[in-house]
Amino acid sequence: MDDEILIGEGVLLDARPASFASRLLGSLIDLLVTGVVAFAILLLGVTAGQNLDAAAGSALGIVLAVTVMVVIPTTVETLSRGRSLGKVAMGLRVVRDDGGPVRFRHAVVRALVGVLELWLTVGSVALITSLVHPRGKRLGDMLAGTYAVRVRGGQRPLPPLVMPAELAGWVRHADIRRLPDGLALSVRQFLGRVDGLHMASRVRLGVELAADVERYVAPGPPPGTHPERFLAAVLAERRDREYAHAIAVARQAAVETALVQRLPHAVPDPAS
């Protein structure tokens, strides 16, 4: 899928492109901030250029324009790893096509192309290309290999897992081998979103996931067990066992730490 990123560990991450409305609002915020900064720089330039000749004044104007249109956007995106003030406000970030953070070269390309598509054309070129491109890319993004993604606001927490009462006795004594991370994640996401699935898709996914998980569980569930109840029981028991194991490990570490800190040869510990 175009909205998935394969990281080095072989895990697919869902990185949804930012909506047009959020990108537009973020750009307007950035434009407002840039306008304030440009006005302040312009005042300083006018003050500094009062005693300069025409050639020096033109050179100063070019320097100020380059600073506002290229240097400032490049510096902000490089230091913030793709998060300007407007993008922070809208919960967005500019990332590379592979999901990694933008670097200096990406920020420079975006800023240089932005002179044409944002400043010289009053944003019309960027508006058209972002509307047409499936990921909402403008020309600078196409050349730099970047795009804007949502980093907050779209994910809802999944409901907690509940152990089915009728399967608690069976699963407590079942042998559950380690589930592959991808399978466990798929089951967790399925159980958290079953109410929003079409019934046919819900049944098909439930049966398929239950068949995959059952290969790691022995003995199998009681006859007639609903696939969703079976999946919930396995994941809830898996969670409880991992929690109990973590508690036991922490207690053992505390005991070993206390033994190491004790003085040798029956020397009494100093009073605390």
Helices and strands as residue ranges (DSSP letters): E 4-6, E 12-14, H 20-48, H 54-66, I 67-71, H 72-80, H 85-90, E 92-96, H 104-114, I 115-120, H 124-132, H 139-144, E 146-150, G 165-167, H 168-172, E 175-176, H 181-192, G 194-196, H 199-214, E 217-218, H 227-261
